[in-house]
Structure formats: structure tokens, C-alpha cells
Amino acid sequence: NLDTWIVNEKTFEADKFSITLTTQFEEEIEDGVYGFYSRDCSACAYVYDFDGYAGIADMSELEFLNLLKSNGIFSASAELKNVEGMLVVEEQAESEAGDIRTYFSVFMKNEDAFFLFEFGSENAKYEEYRPQFIGWAKSIVIK
């Protein structure tokens, strides 16, 4: 029975962060985007270095979200909220494959960059995976 398989944690290391997911995830890095994919969910990490994006170093997370909204990365109605001490946007969007997914997007900042970690699943499975997304987001270590 597949439901009784033990799923082990696995920590993925990148230059500027680490994240602990499970052994079910495969890592793909393309065009500076760190993608981690399992059968049912995804986790993507976007790093916005202050050196590469003029004017963002002094922005708050809310101002940065508004910049991303103006560039079409989030919908105009996206709102930043606090989920267990993390700054998060939760919203639905159409994936590249054309299905509707719900995303749990976490904003972080250090002295060098903004980080956007986006966890996603099929809309129908989102409530089932949301607690895991929170746990995985809490595992992130910015270097």
C-alpha cells in the first residue's frame, strides 16, 4: 500500500538558501529559478538580488509585493498576510500546463536580496497540503 510508505525529509542546498522538503521532490534549476517538484506539489524559489534590481534594497516586503503585482507576477487583489510569523500571499492562478493551482507564496528578505518561495498544488488538494507548505516554509534557512 503506497499510503504506508515512509517519506523521509531531504534538505536541498542552494547558494543563498536551504530548504527541507521530502525525498519525493526532484530539483531543477533553470534561468535562476530553483524548482522542486513532486507528483502532487511544487516549490519554487526566486532570488531577487539587490545588485540586479535597482531600487529594491530599501523596499519593504509590501512594497516589493506591489512591484511584483505591477509586473503581473501576482494579481492586483493579492494581499500580504501573516501566517505563523511569515509574510505570505495565498492565491489561485493558472499553471503553465493550464490547470488551476493554489499557491502559498512566502516573502523573505536579507541584506542582499528578496526571496520568494512559492509552494503550489492543484486547487482541490490545497487544503490538504497547506499544513505541509507551512512546515516546509519554516524549514527555509537564508544564508
N, C-alpha and C positions, 0 to 999 in steps of 0.2 A: 504494500500500500504506500503510494507516494506521500500521503499526508503524514506518515510517521517518520520520514527521513529526517535526520538531524541536519540542520543548516548551521554551518559554522560561520563565525564572523571573519571578515577579511579586511585588513586595513590597506587602502590604496594610498601611495605616497606620490605627491607631485612636488614641483619646485617650491611652491608657495603655500601649500596646504596638505593636510592628510584628511582622509575620511574613512570611517569604518562602516562597511556595508556587510554583505554576506558573500560566501563563495559562489553564489548563483550569478553574481554580476561579472560581466566582461568589460574591460576598459578599452576605450577607443579615444585617441586624441587626434583631432583634426582642426586645422585652422585656429589653433589656440583655445579650442573648446575641449574640456575634459568630459567625455561621456562615459557613463557607466550604465550598462543595460542588462536587465534580467528578462525573463519571459513576460512578466506582468508589469514591471515598473522601470523607470529610468531615473537617473540622477545626472544632471549636467552642471558643470562648474564653469563660470565665466569670470575671468580676471580682467579688471579694467585698471591697468597701471596708470598712476597719475602722470608718469612721464609721457605716455602715449595719448592722453586725452587732456588737452589744455583746459584748465579752469575747474576740474572736478575735485581737486585736492581739498578745497575749502568747503565743499558742499556737505550738507547733512544727508542722511540716508533718504529722507523725504524729498529733498531737492534732487537727489540722484534718481529716485523713482520718477519724479516729474520729468526729468530729462529723458529717461527711457520711454515714458508714455508719449512724449512729443516725437520720439523716433519710431513709434509703433511697436515697441517691444512688449508693452503692456497696454491694455485697453484704457481709455480715458477714465473709466469708472474704477480702476484698480485702487485699492486703499491699503496703506501700510498699517498693520496692526501688530500688537504684541501677543505672541503665543509662547508661553512658558519662558519669557525673558528674551525671546528672539524677535527681530523685526521681519515680518512675513507678509506676503501677498498671496492670497488664495483665489484662483480664478480658472475658469474653463477657457480652452482655446482649441482650435482645430490643429491637429498634428500634421506633419509633412505627409503622412500616409492618408490623411483625410478623415480620421476618426476624431471624435470629441474626447479630449482628455482634460483632467483637472490637475492643476499644478499647485504645489506648495513651494513658494519661492522665498528663500531666506537671504536677507541682505546683511553683509558684514563689511567692516572697514578696518584697515590698519594704517600705519603711517605711509605706506607705499601704494595702496590700491583699494578699490572697492571689489567685493566678491559677491557674486550672485550664484547661489546654489539652488537649482530648480529640480524638485522631485515631482514625478508625474506618473499617473496611472490612468487606465480607462475610467471614464466618468463613473460607471457603475460600480467599480471596485475602490473608489477613492476613500470612502469612509472606513473600509476595511484596512487600507494601507496607511491612512493618515497617522495613526499612532507610531508606526514604524518610521514614517518620514520625520516625525518629531525626534525620535530617538537617533536616527541617522544624522539629522542636522546637529544635534547636540554632540555628536562624536567628532565634528569638524574641528581641526586644530589649524589655525593660521600660523604660518612660520615667519 
